[in-house]
Amino acid sequence: MTTQPHSSPRKRRLGQHFLNSTRIAQRIVDCAHVAGESVIEIGAGTGVVTRLIGAQARHITAIEIDAQLAARLKKERMPNTVVRQGDFLTVSLKEFSNVVVIGNIPYAISTAIVRKLVSERASIKRIVLTLQKEFAQRLYAETGTTQYGALTLYVGCYFDVTKEFVIPARFFTPAPRVSSVVVVLEKKKPSIAVDEQQFFAFINGIFRYRRKCLKNAIAHATQYKPRGIDRKTLMKRPAELSLMNYHQLYSKLKQR
């Protein structure tokens, strides 16, 4: 069974690709375990996922940036559902508590949304996102791979990331050029204690020189001189270090 969403040039400019399969939508909701939960949906679109969440969740706040789509959803008066028209990036999650977040995220703003969710994680219990495959791979990438980077480390510090399933492009309207992946982020206690802003700014700086060896990347990205670090480590590329490796490196450099 599928639903046929409305489309327009404006929506295409927003980067929206609407899920057109209730079967796939149900699989996404099943991954989120929303029964009895308070839920935020990012990008309600035509409501194919919203309706399924509302049938199980205690309460859902469905956020949709497109005014026409939001108006249509409000008219439906779905159970347990409040439809809010607006940009999720401007919504403060401090007004929520222990919520499950579900969203089908446009590629162009995927990084901004993921960073917002991590930075405001105090209000979040679990996150289930549908992301374009290329971006999703960055969240669960293994050390040493081309997809592994600063975002992998930032997300992985605070969440366990699981790849659930792939959604072929044909299940979206309009169809994107690539497949999408559903990922689940379960919040965890971080394994390190750091000044988050400074530590991840340090990692971001290093990864701007990911093709250089660590010694040269440090020299280019920071004011620190890479002394007191063993040569074997300094000859590695930035993508070859784990979060704990970066924590140890940052701690040594800060002591100088």
N, C-alpha and C positions, 0 to 999 in steps of 0.2 A: 504494500500500500504506500502511495506517495501523496504528497500535497504539492500543489503548484503555486509557488510564491509569486507575488507581484515583483516586477523589476522595472528599473528606470535608469536613465543615464546618471542621475544623481547618486543612486545607490551603488552603481558601479564605481563612481569616483570615491565613494566611501570604502571601497575595497570589500564590499559585502558579497559573500557567496552563501546562499541559503541552502541549508540541508533540506533535501526533498524526500527523505525516506523516514517514515515513522519507525520502521524496524531498526534502522541505525540509531535513530534518536533514543529508542528504548535501551539499546545497548549502552549508550553514553550514560543515561540516567542510572542504569543498573551498576555501572562502575562507581557512581558517586554515592551510593547508599544513602539516599535522601529521606527515607522513611522517618517521620517525626522530627526532621531537622529544619533549621532555618537556613534558607538558601538565597544566594545572590546569583542571578544569571546575567552575564555580560553579553549584550547583543541578543535580545530576544527575537529579533527578526520577525518572521511570520508566526512564531509561537509553536512550532512543531515540537520543540523540546520543552518549552514553558508549560504546555498543557499536561505533559507527562509528569513533570516535577510537581505541579500543583495537585495532582491526584494522589501523591504520596507524602509530600513534605508538610511540616507544620505551618510553614509560611515561606513565601518566595517574593523577593523583590526583583522584578525583571526590568533591567535597564536597557533602553533602546535609544540610540542617538537620532534615528530618523523619526521626525515628528508624525508623518503619515502612518508609518507602521505602528508607532506607539499608540496613536489614536485608535486604530483598528483593534489593537489588543485590549485597550481599556473598555471598548464597547462590548467585548465578549463577557466581561465580568466573570473571569475564571475564578474557581474556588481557591482560597488561601493565597491569592496573588495580588500584589500591588505593582502596577506598571508605572515606571518612572521614565519620562523622556529626558535624555541628557547624555552627556559624555562620561563614561565610567571613569576616565582619568581625572575628572574633577570631583568625584565622589569621595568623601572621607569615610574610610571603613571604621573609624572610631565610633560611629553611631550604631555599629553592629557588634555582636558578640558570638564567638564560636560558630561562625557560619561555614557552610559548604559553598564554594564558589564554582560555578559551571560557566563555560564560555566557549563560543566558536569565534576565534580571534583573527582579525584581518592581519595579513603578513606585515604590512607597513608599520603597524603599531604593536606588534608582538613583544618586542623588547621592552617598550615603555610599560605595557601592561604587566608583564612578568616581573619587572623590577618594582613596580608599585605594589604588587601582591606580596612580594618578599619583604619589602620595607614595612608594610602594614600587616604583617603576619600575626600580630598579637590578637587580631580579631578573627582569625581564620582557623578552621579545623582541618579542612581538606580542600584541594583544588583539583578540578577535572577540566582540562582544556583540550579543545580540538584546534590543532595547529598545522600549518603547512609542513610537510615532511622535513624539508631542509632546515627549518627553524627548530622543530621538535627534536631533531637529532642532537642539537647543541645542548639540550637539557639533560640528556642521559648518555652523553658521549663518554667513551673510555679514555683514560689517560694515554697520551701519545697519538691520538687520532686527529685528523684535520678539523673535525667538528668541536673538539675539546678547547675550551677557552675560559675567559674570565666569567662569562655568564654561567657556564657549567659549574664553576666553583662557587659562585655566589648563591645560586639556587641550591646546590648540593650541600652547602653548609647548614641549611635550615630545613630542607625537605628531602625525603626519599622520593626519587622519581622513578615511575614505572611506565614503560611503554605498554599500552593495552592492545590496541588494534589499529590497522590501517583502513582508511576510508578512501576508496577510489574516487577520482574526480567526478565521475558520472553521477554521484549521489549529491551533487551540489548544483544549484542554478543561480547564476551562470556557472558553468564548469570551470574551475581553475585549471591552470596548466599542469599542476602536479597533484599527487595524492596528499591526503592529510593524515595525521596521526593523533589518536586520542592518548593523552598522558594523564596519569594520576600523580599528584604531589601530596604526600602525607607529611604533615609537620612533625619534626623531631627536635630533640634537644641538641643544640650545636655541640660539636666535639671540641671546639676551641673557644676561648674567650679573648676577644680583641676589640679595639676601637673600630667598629664596623666601617665607618666612612673612610678612615685613613687606610685601613688594611686593604679594602677592596679597591681603593684608588691606586694603591701600590700595585696590586695585581693587574688592574686595567692598564696601567702604565707599562708594565713588563710585556703584556700581550700585544701592545702596539708594535712590538719588535719581535714577533713570534718566530720569524725566520732566522733571527740571530741567535748565537749561543747566549746563555744566561749572563755570562760576564759582560758582554757588550750590551745586552738588553738593559741590565741594571745601570750601566754607565750612561746610556742614552736617556733612560726614563726617570732616573732619580738623582738626588744630590749625594747619594751614598756611594762610597768607593767600595767595591766588592772585596774587601780584605777579610781574612779569617775564615773564608769559605773554602772548602776543599776543592781542588782543581777538577775532580771528576764531576762534581755538581755544577761547577761554573761552565763546563763544556756542554751541558745538556741544553736542549731547546726548552722554551717556556712550557710547551704542551706536555713535557715529560715529567712535570712535577705535580704531586698530589696536593690537596688542600693542606695537609699536615706539613708537607715539605715547604710550602709557601709560608706557613706560620712559623716554622723554625727559621727560615731564611730571614723573614721580616723581623723576628725577635733579635737575631744576631746583628742585623744591620742597624736596628734602632739603638742597640747598646753602644754603638761606636760614637 
